[in-house]
Amino acid sequence: QVQFVESGGGLVQPGGSLRLSCLVSGFPVSMYTMRWYRQASGKKRELVAQISTTGGSTYYADAVKSRFTISRDNAKNTLYLQMNSLKPEDTAVYLCTDVGATYWGQGTQVTVSS
């Protein structure tokens, strides 16, 4: 059974940091480019970041570039998203998926508010 389980979200003040994790089971993460998406209430799901199989190539949406860092630990079948200098507009449910969007987790809520 394939499971993508996100964690690490929460309530944080503007300027704060959070580190999200996505633990994957039943799926060979090491063989796939992986992605983080987010979906704010009432808005379309948007791609936040992407990382290649070895971690040697990454992509970031303009809105998060220089603030977020995507990484992976293939030995642990885990994807990460380090989020710094958070802004209220980063508030959303964050979800991880494989590049083909075959499998999705339930997401983890990130709320940035004072």
N, C-alpha and C positions, 0 to 999 in steps of 0.2 A: 504494500500500500504506500503510495507516494504522499508525503506530507511536507508542506512548506510552513514553518511556524515562525512568525515574526515576534520579536520582543524588544523591549528597551524604550518604548514610547513613554510619554507622560506629560505633565504640565511643567513648563519651564518659562522663566522670565526672558524678555527680549535681551539678546546678547549672550544668552546661555548656550550650553552644549548638551547634546545627547548622543549616545552611540546605540544604533539599532543593530540587531542581529537577526539573521534568518537561518534557522537550522533546518536542513533538508534531510529527509530520510526516504529510502526507496527509489532514489533518482541519482544518477551519476553526475553530480555537479561538476566534477573536474573536466568533463567532456563538453561543457556548454558555456557559452557566453551568458552572463547573468545580468539581471536588471533590477533596479528599484524604480517603482512608480509611486505616485501619490495622487490622492483624490480628495480635494476639499469639498465641503458640503455644497451641493448644487452646481458643482463644476465637473468638467470632463477629467478623466484620468489622464495624467501626464507623466511622461518619462522623465525621471530625475537623473539617473546615472546608469552607466553600463560598464561592465568589466569583462575583458577577454578571459579565455580559459586559464592562462598562466598569470594573469594580472598585469601583463606588460602593456596593455592598451586600455585606456579608459575614455569615457565620454561623460560630459556633464551638461545639463541644461544651463542656459545662460543665467537663469535666475539663481542658481546655486553654485555656479563656478567660483572657485577660490574659497568657498565656505564649507563645502561638503567634500568628503573623501570616501570613495568606495574601495573596498578591499575584500579579499577572500582567503579562506584557509581550506584548501581542498582536502587536506588530511582530516579535517573536522567536518567536512561537508557544510560549511557555514559561510554565509555572505554577511558583510558588515557595511554600515553606513555611518561614518562619523560626521556629525552635524555641528558646526560651530557658528558663532555669531548669528544665532537664530533670530528670525523676524516674525512678527505676527502673521505675515502672509505665507509662512511655512506651515501654518496649521493645516493639518490634513491627516488622513489615514495613509500610512506608508505600507506598501506591499512589495514583496519580492517575487520574481518569476524568472523562468528561463527565457532565452532570447525568442523562442517561438511562442511564448505566452501560453504554453501548454498547461502548466500547473500554476496555481495561485494559492497563497496563504490567505488567512482571514484579515491580515493587516494589523498594524499597531497604531494607535492614535497618538499623534503629536499635537500638543496645544501650546502655542507660544503667546503668553499673555501676562500682563503685569497685574 
